[in-house]
Amino acid sequence: MTYLSPNQLKQYKDEGFVSPINIFSKEKAKKIRNEIELIEKDLPEELEKSGRYNAHLISPLLDEVTHNPKILDAVQSLIGEDILVCGTTLFIKNPNEKGFVSYHQDAKYIGLEPHNWVTAWVAITDSNEHNGCMRMWSGSHKDNLKQHNQKFNEGNLLTRGQTVMNVPIKETTPLILTAGQMSLHHPTTVHGSDLNKSNDRRIGFVIQSYIGTNVKQVLGKNSVQLARGEDKFNFHEKIGRTKSLMDESDLELKKQENDYLQEIFYKGSSKKSDY
Ligand SMILES: O=C(O)CCC(=O)C(=O)O
């Protein structure tokens, strides 16, 4: 069992994140990367733009990561034993592209309430300061949600360029991970990431997020998978897990889920004037 240790729990409580946590080997990470790249080769647009959401529905290896018992043990330490998977996102930064992520709080736009949920960022390649790893504003989760300005900028990997202003970037903590490790962050921790200045891709597979069964989607709807325990609330429709790579019906399900997600993102946008 790899439930979080008292020190790790303290780090999460004090800083709003815990990292690094070993999950699988570098060799396993390479196999997962190969599967992602096979999908990109066979279906060139499938994982681009809004297609980068919910790739676990069409990739058996990403499904395996999403339901990995070591990850779930750590998540259970933070949100309890009844756990749903609400979605996943691939954050890929290719070399020589202008990809970055503006500083934001996930809870500002995802519509999941209450905040009994956590995001797991799993490194499929090494992730470090040179290739644009995530950076966390330690302790920022203790304040309320902050104002986000909408700053459209070519290269911003966030849909609407949601940006918290005046982040003390020099004081933020880089989450340096080797392939096969993960970090966990709190819904209100301010975080972002810089450009990839290396010669290789930086690939993060993000379970966004693991939610307690008591959590509702207040901006729209999205389906979930039961990851562990029991769902006594039944707030969300349940979907199954993929059995084969790029299955036709799984591709359709992924499209349906990603359409729901776009509605959530844009509903969030019109409701809140600061987006
Ligand atoms: O991958 C990145 O650089 C940012 C990811 C992110 O914002 C998140 O996981 O919430």
The ligand as an ORCA input file, in Angstrom:
! r2SCAN-3c Opt
* xyz 0 1
  O       0.910     20.281    -17.834
  C       0.979     21.448    -17.517
  O       1.965     22.127    -17.781
  C      -0.158     22.105    -16.756
  C      -1.174     21.123    -16.280
  C      -2.257     21.715    -15.438
  O      -2.524     22.877    -15.439
  C      -3.018     20.815    -14.580
  O      -2.735     19.614    -14.532
  O      -3.941     21.279    -13.879
*
